[in-house]
Every structure is written in C-alpha cells, then in structure tokens.
Amino acid sequence: MNEKYKMDEEIASFSIPSRWTIYGNMILFSFSAFSSPQWTFFFSKLEISDKTLFYKGISEIFKVTHIALNGPIPPDDEMRIPEKFVPLYGDFGFKVRGNPTEKDFKEAFWVSTKQNGIFQVWSPMHTMFSRGNIKEKARILMNWIFCIFLS
C-alpha cells in the first residue's frame, strides 16, 4: 500500500489515536480518532480494498478481529441506542432500524468484559455499553443476588 500511494512521510506526521479500548476481539476507538485533516485526506485517497488492508494491519497489531468507532449517545435517547457506532473492520452483523429480532441477535457479533468481578456481554451493533458507574452496576448485582437469596 505504501508504494502505491507514497504516503510514508504523510503518515509519520499524523496524530495517532492515543486512546482506545479493547473488549474481547474488538478494538474501539473514539468517534474522532481518525477525523483530523490528515486522516481525512489519507482515507480519501484510498480505495476500499486498501482501507481494508489498513484496518487489517491494525487488527493484526492489536490481535483483534473487529475494529469500530464509538460515537456519543444523544442525551435525549432514553433507549441508549448506539446510532453512531461505526464498524470499520470485521463482520458485526446487520444494523437494524427499530427493535432487533432474535435472528439479528443470533447473527450479531458479541463482546464481553469483566469489571470488578462483573461479567458483561453485549452486541455493539444493538446495545450500548458504558464502562463507567461500576459502583451502580455492583449495587444492582448485589440487589439481584439478595432477591434471589430471599426467594
């Protein structure tokens, strides 16, 4: 790809994303990770197959199978639907309008994480995940366990 586009000097001056999160086989970059003028220009010159090669290289470096951008959830969205989640590499399943069906969930890509002993599993195409507020998640889990214990 470098020989075809002769971009070594340009790429060296890019602001490389400094933050990302890995959940299982997925690396999640912020929505603005590749939005600088240099990145926008770089991607505008690439053919689709070369974009795929670029993302494949990232996936190999980080040992993941999926790459995505995580956009903000609008504050007035009570359902917390990940409308601005942007898959870049890997098969995430189909993005659906409205409520996902059982088939949509079966065909979706799923990721997981463990925080303070709490395992969480979700489909990034269909559900939102927030790594924050772990105390509230632990409180809910303990209330749930307590309810089971009492029944």
Rosetta constraint file for C-alpha pairs under 8 A:
AtomPair CA 1 CA 5 HARMONIC 6.33 0.50
AtomPair CA 1 CA 50 HARMONIC 6.73 0.50
AtomPair CA 2 CA 6 HARMONIC 5.24 0.50
AtomPair CA 2 CA 7 HARMONIC 5.96 0.50
AtomPair CA 2 CA 8 HARMONIC 6.50 0.50
AtomPair CA 3 CA 7 HARMONIC 7.99 0.50
AtomPair CA 5 CA 45 HARMONIC 7.99 0.50
AtomPair CA 7 CA 11 HARMONIC 5.99 0.50
AtomPair CA 8 CA 12 HARMONIC 6.23 0.50
AtomPair CA 9 CA 13 HARMONIC 6.77 0.50
AtomPair CA 10 CA 14 HARMONIC 6.82 0.50
AtomPair CA 10 CA 38 HARMONIC 7.72 0.50
AtomPair CA 14 CA 38 HARMONIC 6.17 0.50
AtomPair CA 14 CA 39 HARMONIC 7.07 0.50
AtomPair CA 15 CA 36 HARMONIC 7.75 0.50
AtomPair CA 16 CA 33 HARMONIC 7.85 0.50
AtomPair CA 17 CA 29 HARMONIC 7.69 0.50
AtomPair CA 17 CA 33 HARMONIC 5.35 0.50
AtomPair CA 17 CA 34 HARMONIC 7.37 0.50
AtomPair CA 19 CA 29 HARMONIC 6.89 0.50
AtomPair CA 19 CA 30 HARMONIC 7.48 0.50
AtomPair CA 20 CA 27 HARMONIC 6.73 0.50
AtomPair CA 20 CA 28 HARMONIC 5.61 0.50
AtomPair CA 20 CA 29 HARMONIC 4.74 0.50
AtomPair CA 20 CA 30 HARMONIC 6.84 0.50
AtomPair CA 21 CA 27 HARMONIC 5.70 0.50
AtomPair CA 21 CA 28 HARMONIC 5.22 0.50
AtomPair CA 21 CA 29 HARMONIC 6.76 0.50
AtomPair CA 22 CA 26 HARMONIC 5.62 0.50
AtomPair CA 22 CA 27 HARMONIC 4.36 0.50
AtomPair CA 22 CA 28 HARMONIC 6.16 0.50
AtomPair CA 23 CA 27 HARMONIC 6.38 0.50
AtomPair CA 23 CA 28 HARMONIC 7.68 0.50
AtomPair CA 23 CA 111 HARMONIC 6.06 0.50
AtomPair CA 23 CA 112 HARMONIC 6.02 0.50
AtomPair CA 23 CA 113 HARMONIC 5.94 0.50
AtomPair CA 24 CA 64 HARMONIC 7.61 0.50
AtomPair CA 24 CA 111 HARMONIC 5.61 0.50
AtomPair CA 24 CA 112 HARMONIC 5.86 0.50
AtomPair CA 24 CA 113 HARMONIC 6.85 0.50
AtomPair CA 25 CA 63 HARMONIC 7.50 0.50
AtomPair CA 25 CA 64 HARMONIC 4.45 0.50
AtomPair CA 25 CA 65 HARMONIC 5.33 0.50
AtomPair CA 25 CA 66 HARMONIC 6.13 0.50
AtomPair CA 25 CA 111 HARMONIC 6.97 0.50
AtomPair CA 26 CA 64 HARMONIC 5.53 0.50
AtomPair CA 26 CA 65 HARMONIC 6.17 0.50
AtomPair CA 26 CA 66 HARMONIC 4.52 0.50
AtomPair CA 26 CA 67 HARMONIC 5.59 0.50
AtomPair CA 26 CA 68 HARMONIC 7.49 0.50
AtomPair CA 26 CA 111 HARMONIC 7.18 0.50
AtomPair CA 27 CA 59 HARMONIC 7.99 0.50
AtomPair CA 27 CA 62 HARMONIC 7.72 0.50
AtomPair CA 27 CA 64 HARMONIC 6.71 0.50
AtomPair CA 27 CA 66 HARMONIC 6.43 0.50
AtomPair CA 27 CA 67 HARMONIC 5.05 0.50
AtomPair CA 27 CA 68 HARMONIC 6.54 0.50
AtomPair CA 28 CA 67 HARMONIC 6.09 0.50
AtomPair CA 28 CA 68 HARMONIC 5.09 0.50
AtomPair CA 28 CA 69 HARMONIC 5.66 0.50
AtomPair CA 28 CA 70 HARMONIC 6.33 0.50
AtomPair CA 29 CA 33 HARMONIC 6.06 0.50
AtomPair CA 29 CA 67 HARMONIC 7.83 0.50
AtomPair CA 29 CA 68 HARMONIC 6.27 0.50
AtomPair CA 29 CA 69 HARMONIC 4.83 0.50
AtomPair CA 29 CA 70 HARMONIC 6.11 0.50
AtomPair CA 30 CA 69 HARMONIC 5.46 0.50
AtomPair CA 30 CA 70 HARMONIC 5.16 0.50
AtomPair CA 30 CA 71 HARMONIC 6.66 0.50
AtomPair CA 31 CA 35 HARMONIC 7.95 0.50
AtomPair CA 31 CA 69 HARMONIC 4.94 0.50
AtomPair CA 31 CA 70 HARMONIC 5.07 0.50
AtomPair CA 31 CA 71 HARMONIC 4.72 0.50
AtomPair CA 31 CA 72 HARMONIC 7.60 0.50
AtomPair CA 32 CA 36 HARMONIC 7.63 0.50
AtomPair CA 32 CA 69 HARMONIC 7.98 0.50
AtomPair CA 33 CA 69 HARMONIC 7.73 0.50
AtomPair CA 34 CA 39 HARMONIC 5.42 0.50
AtomPair CA 34 CA 40 HARMONIC 7.05 0.50
AtomPair CA 35 CA 39 HARMONIC 5.95 0.50
AtomPair CA 35 CA 40 HARMONIC 5.87 0.50
AtomPair CA 36 CA 40 HARMONIC 6.14 0.50
AtomPair CA 37 CA 41 HARMONIC 6.04 0.50
AtomPair CA 38 CA 42 HARMONIC 6.04 0.50
AtomPair CA 39 CA 43 HARMONIC 6.08 0.50
AtomPair CA 40 CA 44 HARMONIC 6.12 0.50
AtomPair CA 41 CA 45 HARMONIC 6.56 0.50
AtomPair CA 42 CA 46 HARMONIC 6.80 0.50
AtomPair CA 43 CA 51 HARMONIC 7.23 0.50
AtomPair CA 46 CA 50 HARMONIC 5.81 0.50
AtomPair CA 46 CA 51 HARMONIC 6.11 0.50
AtomPair CA 47 CA 51 HARMONIC 6.36 0.50
AtomPair CA 48 CA 52 HARMONIC 6.31 0.50
AtomPair CA 49 CA 53 HARMONIC 6.36 0.50
AtomPair CA 50 CA 54 HARMONIC 6.12 0.50
AtomPair CA 51 CA 55 HARMONIC 6.27 0.50
AtomPair CA 52 CA 56 HARMONIC 5.95 0.50
AtomPair CA 52 CA 89 HARMONIC 7.02 0.50
AtomPair CA 53 CA 57 HARMONIC 6.15 0.50
AtomPair CA 54 CA 58 HARMONIC 6.59 0.50
AtomPair CA 55 CA 59 HARMONIC 6.16 0.50
AtomPair CA 55 CA 67 HARMONIC 7.38 0.50
AtomPair CA 55 CA 88 HARMONIC 7.27 0.50
AtomPair CA 55 CA 89 HARMONIC 6.14 0.50
AtomPair CA 56 CA 60 HARMONIC 6.20 0.50
AtomPair CA 56 CA 89 HARMONIC 7.28 0.50
AtomPair CA 57 CA 61 HARMONIC 6.24 0.50
AtomPair CA 58 CA 62 HARMONIC 6.25 0.50
AtomPair CA 59 CA 63 HARMONIC 5.58 0.50
AtomPair CA 59 CA 64 HARMONIC 4.93 0.50
AtomPair CA 59 CA 65 HARMONIC 5.89 0.50
AtomPair CA 59 CA 66 HARMONIC 6.86 0.50
AtomPair CA 59 CA 67 HARMONIC 7.03 0.50
AtomPair CA 60 CA 64 HARMONIC 6.57 0.50
AtomPair CA 65 CA 89 HARMONIC 7.59 0.50
AtomPair CA 65 CA 90 HARMONIC 6.02 0.50
AtomPair CA 66 CA 87 HARMONIC 7.86 0.50
AtomPair CA 66 CA 88 HARMONIC 7.58 0.50
AtomPair CA 66 CA 89 HARMONIC 5.26 0.50
AtomPair CA 66 CA 90 HARMONIC 4.55 0.50
AtomPair CA 66 CA 91 HARMONIC 7.31 0.50
AtomPair CA 66 CA 92 HARMONIC 7.76 0.50
AtomPair CA 67 CA 87 HARMONIC 6.29 0.50
AtomPair CA 67 CA 88 HARMONIC 5.35 0.50
AtomPair CA 67 CA 89 HARMONIC 4.92 0.50
AtomPair CA 67 CA 90 HARMONIC 6.71 0.50
AtomPair CA 68 CA 85 HARMONIC 7.09 0.50
AtomPair CA 68 CA 86 HARMONIC 5.44 0.50
AtomPair CA 68 CA 87 HARMONIC 4.33 0.50
AtomPair CA 68 CA 88 HARMONIC 5.01 0.50
AtomPair CA 68 CA 89 HARMONIC 6.86 0.50
AtomPair CA 69 CA 85 HARMONIC 5.87 0.50
AtomPair CA 69 CA 86 HARMONIC 4.96 0.50
AtomPair CA 69 CA 87 HARMONIC 6.47 0.50
AtomPair CA 69 CA 88 HARMONIC 7.25 0.50
AtomPair CA 70 CA 84 HARMONIC 6.66 0.50
AtomPair CA 70 CA 85 HARMONIC 4.88 0.50
AtomPair CA 70 CA 86 HARMONIC 6.53 0.50
AtomPair CA 71 CA 82 HARMONIC 7.54 0.50
AtomPair CA 71 CA 83 HARMONIC 7.72 0.50
AtomPair CA 71 CA 84 HARMONIC 4.54 0.50
AtomPair CA 71 CA 85 HARMONIC 5.35 0.50
AtomPair CA 71 CA 86 HARMONIC 7.47 0.50
AtomPair CA 72 CA 82 HARMONIC 7.85 0.50
AtomPair CA 72 CA 84 HARMONIC 6.50 0.50
AtomPair CA 73 CA 77 HARMONIC 7.01 0.50
AtomPair CA 73 CA 80 HARMONIC 6.28 0.50
AtomPair CA 73 CA 81 HARMONIC 6.97 0.50
AtomPair CA 73 CA 82 HARMONIC 6.23 0.50
AtomPair CA 73 CA 83 HARMONIC 7.15 0.50
AtomPair CA 73 CA 84 HARMONIC 7.14 0.50
AtomPair CA 74 CA 80 HARMONIC 7.80 0.50
AtomPair CA 77 CA 81 HARMONIC 7.07 0.50
AtomPair CA 80 CA 127 HARMONIC 7.50 0.50
AtomPair CA 80 CA 128 HARMONIC 6.12 0.50
AtomPair CA 81 CA 126 HARMONIC 6.88 0.50
AtomPair CA 81 CA 127 HARMONIC 6.13 0.50
AtomPair CA 81 CA 128 HARMONIC 6.16 0.50
AtomPair CA 82 CA 124 HARMONIC 7.41 0.50
AtomPair CA 82 CA 125 HARMONIC 6.79 0.50
AtomPair CA 82 CA 126 HARMONIC 6.63 0.50
AtomPair CA 82 CA 127 HARMONIC 6.25 0.50
AtomPair CA 82 CA 128 HARMONIC 5.54 0.50
AtomPair CA 85 CA 124 HARMONIC 7.47 0.50
AtomPair CA 85 CA 125 HARMONIC 6.89 0.50
AtomPair CA 87 CA 92 HARMONIC 6.99 0.50
AtomPair CA 91 CA 109 HARMONIC 7.00 0.50
AtomPair CA 92 CA 108 HARMONIC 5.68 0.50
AtomPair CA 92 CA 109 HARMONIC 4.73 0.50
AtomPair CA 92 CA 124 HARMONIC 7.87 0.50
AtomPair CA 92 CA 125 HARMONIC 6.71 0.50
AtomPair CA 93 CA 104 HARMONIC 7.36 0.50
AtomPair CA 93 CA 107 HARMONIC 5.75 0.50
AtomPair CA 93 CA 108 HARMONIC 4.43 0.50
AtomPair CA 93 CA 109 HARMONIC 6.12 0.50
AtomPair CA 93 CA 125 HARMONIC 7.39 0.50
AtomPair CA 94 CA 104 HARMONIC 7.06 0.50
AtomPair CA 94 CA 107 HARMONIC 7.93 0.50
AtomPair CA 94 CA 108 HARMONIC 7.11 0.50
AtomPair CA 94 CA 125 HARMONIC 7.57 0.50
AtomPair CA 95 CA 125 HARMONIC 6.14 0.50
AtomPair CA 95 CA 126 HARMONIC 7.37 0.50
AtomPair CA 96 CA 100 HARMONIC 6.27 0.50
AtomPair CA 96 CA 104 HARMONIC 7.98 0.50
AtomPair CA 100 CA 104 HARMONIC 5.62 0.50
AtomPair CA 100 CA 105 HARMONIC 6.80 0.50
AtomPair CA 100 CA 126 HARMONIC 7.02 0.50
AtomPair CA 101 CA 105 HARMONIC 6.45 0.50
AtomPair CA 102 CA 106 HARMONIC 6.21 0.50
AtomPair CA 103 CA 107 HARMONIC 6.19 0.50
AtomPair CA 104 CA 108 HARMONIC 6.02 0.50
AtomPair CA 105 CA 123 HARMONIC 7.52 0.50
AtomPair CA 105 CA 126 HARMONIC 7.99 0.50
AtomPair CA 108 CA 123 HARMONIC 6.39 0.50
AtomPair CA 108 CA 125 HARMONIC 7.40 0.50
AtomPair CA 109 CA 123 HARMONIC 5.82 0.50
AtomPair CA 109 CA 124 HARMONIC 7.42 0.50
AtomPair CA 109 CA 125 HARMONIC 7.80 0.50
AtomPair CA 110 CA 121 HARMONIC 6.84 0.50
AtomPair CA 110 CA 122 HARMONIC 5.55 0.50
AtomPair CA 110 CA 123 HARMONIC 4.47 0.50
AtomPair CA 110 CA 124 HARMONIC 6.96 0.50
AtomPair CA 111 CA 121 HARMONIC 5.71 0.50
AtomPair CA 111 CA 122 HARMONIC 5.71 0.50
AtomPair CA 111 CA 123 HARMONIC 6.35 0.50
AtomPair CA 111 CA 124 HARMONIC 7.50 0.50
AtomPair CA 112 CA 119 HARMONIC 7.04 0.50
AtomPair CA 112 CA 120 HARMONIC 5.47 0.50
AtomPair CA 112 CA 121 HARMONIC 4.26 0.50
AtomPair CA 112 CA 122 HARMONIC 6.46 0.50
AtomPair CA 113 CA 119 HARMONIC 5.83 0.50
AtomPair CA 113 CA 120 HARMONIC 5.47 0.50
AtomPair CA 113 CA 121 HARMONIC 6.70 0.50
AtomPair CA 114 CA 118 HARMONIC 5.32 0.50
AtomPair CA 114 CA 119 HARMONIC 4.37 0.50
AtomPair CA 114 CA 120 HARMONIC 6.20 0.50
AtomPair CA 115 CA 119 HARMONIC 6.60 0.50
AtomPair CA 115 CA 134 HARMONIC 7.43 0.50
AtomPair CA 116 CA 134 HARMONIC 7.72 0.50
AtomPair CA 118 CA 138 HARMONIC 7.41 0.50
AtomPair CA 122 CA 127 HARMONIC 6.31 0.50
AtomPair CA 122 CA 128 HARMONIC 7.72 0.50
AtomPair CA 122 CA 129 HARMONIC 7.30 0.50
AtomPair CA 123 CA 127 HARMONIC 5.68 0.50
AtomPair CA 124 CA 128 HARMONIC 6.37 0.50
AtomPair CA 124 CA 129 HARMONIC 7.58 0.50
AtomPair CA 133 CA 137 HARMONIC 6.58 0.50
AtomPair CA 134 CA 138 HARMONIC 6.08 0.50
AtomPair CA 135 CA 139 HARMONIC 6.13 0.50
AtomPair CA 136 CA 140 HARMONIC 6.22 0.50
AtomPair CA 137 CA 141 HARMONIC 6.19 0.50
AtomPair CA 138 CA 142 HARMONIC 6.12 0.50
AtomPair CA 139 CA 143 HARMONIC 6.17 0.50
AtomPair CA 140 CA 144 HARMONIC 6.15 0.50
AtomPair CA 141 CA 145 HARMONIC 6.16 0.50
AtomPair CA 142 CA 146 HARMONIC 5.99 0.50
AtomPair CA 143 CA 147 HARMONIC 6.13 0.50
AtomPair CA 144 CA 148 HARMONIC 6.33 0.50
AtomPair CA 145 CA 149 HARMONIC 6.14 0.50
AtomPair CA 146 CA 150 HARMONIC 6.24 0.50
AtomPair CA 147 CA 151 HARMONIC 6.29 0.50
